[in-house]
């Protein structure tokens, strides 16, 4: 009697260790803290169920199914986690516990040349040795969960699986298949003989089940981690694309005139410098709106802005798509770069601009005269952007003076 009492106390202590390590393992996997009194409470409930099952001499499969259900409820209540998460953890605990239980029963039966019936659930029978494989199984399971928690930084931590729904359900399916495989191997207990081959078969089945579960968890964890990295990469790429779009938008804002949408003065000077450095031939046009100040003073700045927009729109039509570039150089000044275009052809384009502006003058919405004065300069006439702009600017003033004289009927001597 004292020996039986001592064995019960020892098994209770081992079971407490296994129960404690399991919930600490679940704590690290689910990344949720658990109150220590809850672990103690679960031990008393689980061990009470274990004693009831032993006293009633239920089948081993029924015992572990009852333990599985109770464990599932405890994980749900203590961690407030999804049902699928608690199902996976309870299922893993059941498989490890059942496999180790069968493993040590078969191993002890083989070592001591005893029939498997010596370790059956008939604990009231004389010579029943069930308490030994049960104690060893609980101890081994506790060590498994202890090492799994301690070495989580050096192995494929299963916590990533719980963030991947597909891998989690894969692990559930695999665990159920392993559980059914273990249940089928329990048929060897019904054999009354003392056959070594059946014991070794039981050892092999349990080892393969544990290895299969371990490899399944490791595979699912690695795939989940790869999926997690892919998701992070997609987020990084999306963020990079967003940053580039923001940079492009800021660049457009910094390089574009807000009113007309044309490139600004800084971009004009940078483009001129690049073309001169590369030695590409081009024609530069310096255009100035005539009488913009008078329109602003007499009709208001809204009409002046309309003049600017209409002129920019008309000048843009004179540019070749993807070749020429229009810039707003100052208040009423525009620059046009015509790469590879002769000044005579560029002059024809500007004359068309003036014809278009005059045709729209004094039409509804444009109660004022519109025209541009312009000057042209070739790339070979100067070595710097500033000198080339000054040359085109000077010719623009000559064109403006000539136009004003012609309009006033004055002839040049």
Buried (B, 14 or more C-beta within 10 A) or exposed (E): EEEEEEBEEEBBEBBBBBBBBBBBBBBBBBEEEBEEEBBBEBBEBBBEBBEEBBEEEBBBEEBBBBBBEBBBBBBBEBBEBBEBBBBBBBBBBBBBBBBBBBBBBBBBBBEEEBBBBBBBBEBEEEEBBBBBBBBBBBBBBBBBBBEBBEEBEEEBBBBBBBBBEEBBBBBBEBBEEBBEBBBEBBEBBEEEEBBEEBBEBBBEBBEBBBEBBBEBBBBBBBBBBEBEEEEEEEEEEEEEEEEEEEEEEEEEEEBBBEEBBBBBBEBBBEBBEEBBEEEEEBBBBBBBBBBBEEBBEEBEEEBBBBBBEBBBBBBBEBBEEEEBBBBBBEEBBBBBBBBEBEBEEBBEBBEEBBEBBEEBBEEEEBEBBBBBBBBBBBBEEBEEBEEBBBBBBEBBEEBBEEBEEEEEEEEEE
